[in-house]
C-alpha cells in the first residue's frame, strides 16, 4: 500500500479536536469489539467478514502506516511491530489467508493499537500546523469508524449479541406520512466542493449535472410494504427480477429477506442473537440491490439515481445551493438522525431531520441503495490510499445516507458507500421513486 500521490491540501484542524476524535473513535471500536474473545477472535471463514483478531490489528496498522511511517522522500519507515506489513496490509494479504496467519494474541494486538494511538497523538501535539498529517489522521479516524460499523455487520452475520444494544434510540412509532415529494429538478452540483475539508476521493469534485423533475418517496420502504411483495410471491415472479437478480435468488433459494422467517403463520426476524416479531413500521433491512430492484418492479416504482438521491437530500429549494445535511448545516443530533444507536427505528421517526420538501431519514437508520453503479466523477484522481475507491468502480452499486450503526462524524449528504449488488449482510434498505 505505497502512496503514489501527495496528500490533498486541506485546512489545519485544532489539535485538541483531532485528538478527541481519535480517542472517541478508539473507544467506540473497543465497545463494539469487547465481546469478541476466545473462539470469536477468528470465527468461521466467510467471504463477507474478516477474522476479528486480524481486523483489530489491521486498524492499528492502517493508522500507523499513514500517520507515522510516511517520509518526505516517499519511503516508508519500519513498523513498531515486526512483520506487521505481512500480516495486516489488506491490499496484499489475501482474504482467504487471514485465518491462518501467525497473528499476535489479543493482548499484544490491543497493545499495538494503544502504542500507535499514543504516538499519533504525540505527533499531532508536536505538529499543530502540519496539514498533511491532519489529512492522514482524519483518514485513519474515518477508516476506524467504518471498521467499527463492519464489526456490527459481523456480529449480525454470525448471530452474536449486539455490542451496542444499550445505546439509546427513539422507540416511538409516529404515523407514517407516506406518499411522494415532488422535486423540480434542474442543474445541480453533484459531489463535494473543494473547500478545504477532508473529502474522500470518490466525492471529488462537485460538478454540474442535469436532474429531470421526479417524485421520490418521503420515507424508506417498510417491512410492511416489503412483506406484501413477499406474500404475493415476489421471489418466484421471474418478471420482477433482472437476469442477474433472478440467478442470485434461485442459487440462494431466497423466498424472503435474509433473517426473515415464518413460524405458525407469524413473520419474525433475527436481530443479532435474538428472534423477534417483524416490526411493520421499521424500514426493510438486509435486502440487496437485486431485491430492491425486484420490489420496485412489483410496486411499479424505481430506485433513485445517485444524483436524484443527493438532490432530494441536499438541494436548497429555490436557489440551487446545497446543504451538508438534509436539515441544514447543524451536526447530526439524536433528534434529527438515528446514528450510533441500538437498532433501526420507525420510518416516521426523527421528523426533526426532514428536508425542506419533507423527505425523512435521508441520514441514518438504513443505508439506501440507489440505481447507480459506483463510478468515478469527472476528472477523478485517486488519493494516496488508492485502494479505497478505484478498485470497486463499475462493479459495485452506490448507497447513500448511513445507518443506525454509522458514526455521526462520518456521514453527510455527499458521502458515497458502495457494495456488490448481491450483498445483503449490510444494514441497507431503500426508498423508491415514481416511474
Residue, then its C-alpha position, 0 to 999 in steps of 0.5 A: x500500500x505505497x502512496x503514489x500521490x501527495x496528500x490533498x491540501x486541506x485546512x489545519x484542524x485544532x489539535x485538541x479536536x483531532x485528538x478527541x476524535x481519535x480517542x472517541x473513535x478508539x473507544x467506540x471500536x473497543x465497545x463494539x469489539x469487547x465481546x469478541x474473545x476466545x473462539x470469536x477472535x477468528x470465527x468461521x471463514x466467510x467471504x463477507x467478514x474478516x477474522x476479528x483478531x486480524x481486523x483489530x490489528x489491521x486498524x492499528x496498522x492502517x493508522x500507523x502506516x499513514x500517520x507515522x511511517x510516511x517520509x518526505x522522500x516517499x519511503x516508508x519507515x519500519x513498523x513498531x511491530x515486526x512483520x506487521x506489513x505481512x500480516x495486516x496490509x489488506x491490499x496484499x494479504x489475501x482474504x482467504x489467508x487471514x485465518x491462518x496467519x501467525x497473528x499476535x494474541x489479543x493482548x499484544x494486538x490491543x497493545x499495538x493499537x494503544x502504542x500507535x494511538x499514543x504516538x499519533x497523538x504525540x505527533x499531532x501535539x508536536x505538529x499543530x500546523x502540519x496539514x498533511x498529517x491532519x489529512x492522514x489522521x482524519x483518514x485513519x479516524x474515518x477508516x476506524x469508524x467504518x471498521x467499527x460499523x463492519x464489526x456490527x455487520x459481523x456480529x449480525x452475520x454470525x448471530x452474536x449479541x449486539x455490542x451496542x444494544x444499550x445505546x439509546x434510540x427513539x422507540x416511538x412509532x409516529x404515523x407514517x406520512x407516506x406518499x411522494x415529494x415532488x422535486x423540480x429538478x434542474x442543474x445541480x452540483x453533484x459531489x463535494x466542493x473543494x473547500x478545504x475539508x477532508x473529502x474522500x476521493x470518490x466525492x471529488x469534485x462537485x460538478x454540474x449535472x442535469x436532474x429531470x423533475x421526479x417524485x421520490x418517496x418521503x420515507x424508506x420502504x417498510x417491512x410492511x410494504x416489503x412483506x406484501x411483495x413477499x406474500x404475493x410471491x415476489x421471489x418466484x415472479x421471474x418478471x420482477x427480477x433482472x437476469x442477474x437478480x433472478x440467478x442470485x435468488x434461485x442459487x440462494x433459494x431466497x423466498x424472503x429477506x435474509x433473517x426473515x422467517x415464518x413460524x405458525x403463520x407469524x413473520x419474525x426476524x433475527x436481530x443479532x442473537x435474538x428472534x423477534x416479531x417483524x416490526x411493520x413500521x421499521x424500514x426493510x433491512x438486509x435486502x440487496x440491490x437485486x431485491x430492491x430492484x425486484x420490489x420496485x418492479x412489483x410496486x411499479x416504482x424505481x430506485x433513485x439515481x445517485x444524483x436524484x438521491x443527493x438532490x432530494x437530500x441536499x438541494x436548497x429549494x429555490x436557489x440551487x445551493x446545497x446543504x451538508x445535511x438534509x436539515x441544514x448545516x447543524x451536526x447530526x443530533x439524536x433528534x434529527x438522525x438515528x446514528x450510533x444507536x441500538x437498532x433501526x427505528x420507525x420510518x416516521x421517526x426523527x421528523x426533526x431531520x426532514x428536508x425542506x420538501x419533507x423527505x425523512x431519514x435521508x441520514x441514518x437508520x438504513x443505508x439506501x441503495x440507489x440505481x447507480x453503479x459506483x463510478x468515478x466523477x469527472x476528472x477523478x484522481x485517486x488519493x494516496x490510499x488508492x485502494x479505497x475507491x478505484x478498485x470497486x468502480x463499475x462493479x459495485x452499486x452506490x448507497x447513500x445516507x448511513x445507518x443506525x450503526x454509522x458514526x455521526x462524524x462520518x456521514x453527510x449528504x455527499x458521502x458515497x458507500x458502495x457494495x456488490x449488488x448481491x450483498x445483503x449482510x449490510x444494514x441497507x434498505x431503500x426508498x423508491x421513486x415514481x416511474 
